[in-house]
């Protein structure tokens, strides 16, 4: 099994997949390191620029008891005051947490898709005629053959996620002096949801042997889960379709809910409202992997 894992890693390296993904991750934290310029004096933020633009405190209108703007009697203009930090605490903390949340969100929404496109064909290539015949002649069970291929993909994705999040965390912490180790907890959510979606890739890839179909089915499922995540969707459809909408939402992965709620909460150290969307998604992924292993073990090649 270890040999198959290493073979998968060599295949990814030969396709320049690993190099490409790590180059993208490196560009992200390097650009962030140079784009964010902080002027910290005695632990307080004296000035900040992000991509050359002032990233200081924003202002909000001062409102009276009736919700109307208060007019300055001297200038005749509406009075303003500094807006409270978006994530509480100091402005410096809000800026750091905001940048970390942006990176976590980008890694979740964009990084997972890039990783799927980069590695989606590996399971389908495993069951191609010629290649699978050679592998099945080895003194290994079919389960170990498939597990070795999947483990290679998981190792690459986990290493990539740890590298990106770890580098961003170190850069932001060193430059600002604010260390937020809970940001690293988002690694588990990002990697876990990638593993869930890759379970669909594995199941369709083993069944069809087609890499394009594997990706199409996974993207279609992803689109459906995002539609189901629309607030109060069940109340907006006909009564006939409500049980189906509710049932699909309960069974399918909660990709949208995890990305919009859980990942930002973990990245900023906020209290986590619920782990149910992640746990139910992991359960769905486990069922997909079980189906892939069962089908691979019984299929005639």
N, C-alpha and C positions, 0 to 999 in steps of 0.2 A: 504493500500500500504506500509506503514511504517513497518507493521508487516511482510509482505513478504520480505521486504529488510532485516530486522533483521533475518528472517528465513534463507535467503541466506547466510548471514554472519556466522550464526551458522553452516550451512552446510559446508561452506568453512573451518571453524575452525575445525570441526569434521574430515574433510578429511586431516587435517594438511597442507592444501594448504597455508593458510595465514602465518602460522608459518614458513613453508619452504621457501616461497618467501622472508620474512623479514630476515630470517637467511642468505640467499644468499646476500641480499642487505647489511646486516651488515658486512659480511665477506669482501665485496668489499671495503667499506670505511675504515675498520679497517686495512686491508692489505695495502691499499694505504697510510694510516697514518704512518704505521711503515716502509714501503718500501721507502718512500720519505724522505730523510734527507737533509735539507737545512742549509747552513752556510751563514746567511745573516749578513752583516756588514754595518751599516749606510745606510740601505735600498738597498744595492747592493749585488748581489749574489757572494760570495767568493768561494763557492764550493757546489756541489750538487751530491747526489748519489741516484740512483733509482734501487731498488732490488740489491744493492751491487755494481752496476756498475757506473762508472763516467758518470754523465749526464751534463758535462760542455759544453762549446762552441765547436762546430765542426769546422773543417777547410776546406777551399776550395782552389783550385789552383789559382794562379795569372796568368792571361792570357794577352798576348800582343794584339795589335790591330788586328792581324790576327787570334786571337783565339787560339794561341799556348802557352803552359806553358812557363813562364819566368824562366830561369835557374839562380840560385844563383852563382855568379862568384867565391865565396869563397869555397862553399861546392860542387858545381857542381850538386846539387839536385834541383828539381823544387821548386820554392818558393810558400809558402802557406800563407793564411791570415784567420782570424776568419770569419766564415760564418755569415751572418746577421741573426738575430732571425727570426724564422719561422713565427711568428705572429706580427712582428714589435715590437717597443718599446725596452725594456731591455731584457736581457737574462732571468732574473727572471720571467718577465711577459710571455715570450714565453714558459718557462717551465711549469708555472702554467696553462696557457691556453691550452697547449698541453695535460696535464694530464686531465683537465676538458673535453676537446674534446674527449679523449679516453673513459672516463666514459660515456659521453653522447652517443657516438656511440655504446658502448657495451649495454647500456640500451635500445637503439633503436633496434639494430639488434638482440641481444640475449634475452634481457629482454622481449620484446614483444612476441617472440616465446615461451619463458618459460611460460609467463602469459596465452597465448592461450592454451597451452597444459594443464595447471593447471585448467583452468576454462571453457574449451571448451565444457565439457559435461553437464553443468548446464542447458542450454536451452533444450537440448534433454531430460534430466531427468524430466524437467517440464511437458512435454507432454506425458510422459509414462502413460500407463493405470494403474489406481489405484491412482496414485498421482494427476494427473490432474483432476480426477473425484472428489476428495475431495476438491481441491482448487476451482473448479467451483461451488461448493455448497455454498461457502461463499458469503456474500452480497457485492461482488465486481465485477466490470465490468472486462471483459477479458483483456482489455487494461491495467487496473491497475495491474492485476495479472502478466502479462508479464513485465510491467514497473518495478514492484517491484523486479523481478528476475534480470533484466538488471541493475537496479540501484545498487544492491548489488555488482555486478561484477565491475561496474564503481567506486564505492567508494573504494573498495579494491585496484584496480589498481592505482587510483589517490593517495591514501594514500601511497602506496608503492613507487610511482615515486617521490612524494614530500619528503618522508623520505630519499631515496637514494640521490637525487640531493642536498637536504638541508644538509645532513651530509657531503657529499663530498665538498660542497661549504664552509661549516664552517671549516672543517679540513684544506683545502688548504689555505683559507683566514687567519686563525689564524697562521699557520706555516710560511706563506710567507709574510703576511702583505699586500697582494694585494687582494682587495675586488672587485669582478667582479659580481655585482648583475644580469647582463644580462644573466649570465649562467643559472639562474633559469627560463628564458623564454623558454628554451628548454623543460621544463616540459610540456608546452602546446602542443608542436609538438609531443612529444613521446606519451602522453596520447591521443591526437587527432587521431593519426594513429592507435593506439591500438583500439580505439572505432570504427574506420572505418572497420578494419578487423573483429572486433567482430560483426559488423552488418551482415557480410557474415555468420558468425557462427550462429547468431540468425535466419537469414532467412532460411538457409538450415536445421537447427535444428528443427524449427517449421514445415517445409514442410515434412521432412523425419523422424523425431524422432530418428535419428541415430547420436550419438556423433562422431564415427569414420568418417562418411561421412562428417560431418560438418567441421572437421579438415582437411580432405583430400581436400575438395573443397576450403577451405581457403588457404591452402598451394599451391594448384594448381594455384589459382588466384595470389598469391604472386609471384610465379615463372614466370608467364606470364608477370606481371608488370615489373619484373626485366629484362626480355628479351626485352620488349618494350622500356626500358630505355637506351638500347644500342645506343650510338650516331650515327646519320645518318642511322638508321636501315631502314627507308623507302627507302633510296637511294640504299640500298644493296639488295633489294628483287625485284622480277619481277614487272613490271608495273601493272599486273593483281592484285597483292596482296597489292599494296601500299595504296589504299583507305581503305582496311581493317585494315592495320597496323596503319595508321594515325587515323582512327576512334576509334580503341580500345585504343590507347594511350590517346586520348582526353577524353574518357568516363571512363576508369578504373582508380583506385587510382594510384598516383605517388609515390609509396613506395620507390623506388630507388632514385628518385630526392630529395625527402624530406630528406632522410637519408644521402645522399652525399653532399648536398648543404645547405639546410635550417638549419638542426640541428647543424652542425659545425659553421655556421655563427651566430646563436643565442648563442651558447656556448662560443664563443670567443668575442662576442660583435662587430663583423664585420657588415657592412651595409648589410641588407637583400636584395638580388637581386630581389626576387619576392616571393609573397605569393600565387601565382596562383596554384602551385602544391598541397599545403596544402588545399586551399579552394576548389579546384575541387575534391580532395579526400574526404573531409568532405561532399560535396554534394552527392557523390556516396554512402557514408555511410548512409546519411539521407534517400536515396531512398531504401536502403536495410532494414533499420529499419521500414520504412513505409510499405514495402512489408511484413515484418514479422508480424507487428501488424494487417494488413489487413487479412492475412492468418490465424492468430491465432483467430481472432474474428469470422471468418466464418467457420472454420473447424469444422467438427462434431467429437466429442470425445465420 
